[in-house]
Amino acid sequence: MSRLYSKLYKEAEKIKKWKVNVESELKHKENKLQENRKIIEAQQKAIQELQFENEKVSLKLEEGIQENKDLIKE
């Protein structure tokens, strides 16, 4: 009977160790996911800012083109 308890105890210890490892991996993956979400958010903001700047440059270019056309007509 003692051998059976010993075997059960060892198996219970293995399960506890496995559980700790799984919880540790989960925590690590949750942290990595949170970090990746922050990176994505920052990149989306940077893209929006670049698109806005691109739009401003495009408008200035269009104005320059129109001014050149006006000068050619004169």
C-alpha beads as a LAMMPS data file, in Angstrom:
LAMMPS data file: protein, C-alpha beads

74 atoms
73 bonds

1 atom types
1 bond types

-500.0 500.0 xlo xhi
-500.0 500.0 ylo yhi
-500.0 500.0 zlo zhi

Masses

1 110.0

Atoms # bond

1 1 1 0.000 0.000 0.000
2 1 1 2.854 2.332 0.837
3 1 1 4.304 1.842 -2.641
4 1 1 0.995 2.865 -4.194
5 1 1 0.884 6.061 -2.119
6 1 1 4.465 6.796 -3.050
7 1 1 3.676 6.342 -6.744
8 1 1 0.560 8.526 -6.459
9 1 1 2.565 11.194 -4.644
10 1 1 5.211 11.208 -7.383
11 1 1 2.528 11.510 -10.051
12 1 1 0.868 14.339 -8.131
13 1 1 4.246 16.126 -7.955
14 1 1 4.694 15.702 -11.711
15 1 1 1.244 17.184 -12.286
16 1 1 2.022 20.135 -9.997
17 1 1 5.298 20.772 -11.820
18 1 1 3.516 20.546 -15.181
19 1 1 0.868 22.969 -13.971
20 1 1 3.490 25.480 -12.827
21 1 1 5.253 25.211 -16.198
22 1 1 2.016 25.677 -18.136
23 1 1 1.040 28.687 -16.009
24 1 1 4.502 30.190 -16.504
25 1 1 4.310 29.716 -20.280
26 1 1 0.824 31.208 -20.329
27 1 1 1.987 34.265 -18.390
28 1 1 4.943 34.685 -20.754
29 1 1 2.668 34.434 -23.804
30 1 1 0.172 36.898 -22.312
31 1 1 2.998 39.380 -21.711
32 1 1 4.277 38.907 -25.263
33 1 1 0.754 39.366 -26.628
34 1 1 0.324 42.595 -24.649
35 1 1 3.701 43.831 -25.909
36 1 1 2.730 43.001 -29.505
37 1 1 -0.581 44.818 -29.115
38 1 1 1.263 47.936 -27.947
39 1 1 3.620 47.681 -30.921
40 1 1 0.687 47.323 -33.326
41 1 1 -1.056 50.300 -31.766
42 1 1 2.078 52.436 -32.094
43 1 1 2.560 51.344 -35.706
44 1 1 -1.051 52.130 -36.571
45 1 1 -0.637 55.597 -35.086
46 1 1 2.579 56.127 -37.050
47 1 1 0.853 55.003 -40.256
48 1 1 -1.995 57.450 -39.671
49 1 1 0.471 60.279 -39.108
50 1 1 2.368 59.346 -42.281
51 1 1 -0.864 59.210 -44.264
52 1 1 -1.795 62.652 -42.974
53 1 1 1.615 64.046 -43.918
54 1 1 1.354 62.359 -47.319
55 1 1 -2.027 63.992 -47.876
56 1 1 -0.572 67.407 -47.003
57 1 1 2.306 66.906 -49.426
58 1 1 -0.098 65.753 -52.139
59 1 1 -2.218 68.873 -51.678
60 1 1 0.856 71.111 -51.908
61 1 1 1.949 69.272 -55.032
62 1 1 -1.485 69.716 -56.600
63 1 1 -1.353 73.432 -55.766
64 1 1 2.093 73.681 -57.368
65 1 1 0.895 71.889 -60.481
66 1 1 -2.105 74.188 -60.732
67 1 1 0.104 77.269 -60.292
68 1 1 2.382 76.014 -63.070
69 1 1 -0.607 75.443 -65.354
70 1 1 -1.838 78.949 -64.571
71 1 1 1.590 80.409 -65.373
72 1 1 1.738 78.534 -68.660
73 1 1 -1.655 79.918 -69.672
74 1 1 -0.514 83.501 -69.071

Bonds

1 1 1 2
2 1 2 3
3 1 3 4
4 1 4 5
5 1 5 6
6 1 6 7
7 1 7 8
8 1 8 9
9 1 9 10
10 1 10 11
11 1 11 12
12 1 12 13
13 1 13 14
14 1 14 15
15 1 15 16
16 1 16 17
17 1 17 18
18 1 18 19
19 1 19 20
20 1 20 21
21 1 21 22
22 1 22 23
23 1 23 24
24 1 24 25
25 1 25 26
26 1 26 27
27 1 27 28
28 1 28 29
29 1 29 30
30 1 30 31
31 1 31 32
32 1 32 33
33 1 33 34
34 1 34 35
35 1 35 36
36 1 36 37
37 1 37 38
38 1 38 39
39 1 39 40
40 1 40 41
41 1 41 42
42 1 42 43
43 1 43 44
44 1 44 45
45 1 45 46
46 1 46 47
47 1 47 48
48 1 48 49
49 1 49 50
50 1 50 51
51 1 51 52
52 1 52 53
53 1 53 54
54 1 54 55
55 1 55 56
56 1 56 57
57 1 57 58
58 1 58 59
59 1 59 60
60 1 60 61
61 1 61 62
62 1 62 63
63 1 63 64
64 1 64 65
65 1 65 66
66 1 66 67
67 1 67 68
68 1 68 69
69 1 69 70
70 1 70 71
71 1 71 72
72 1 72 73
73 1 73 74
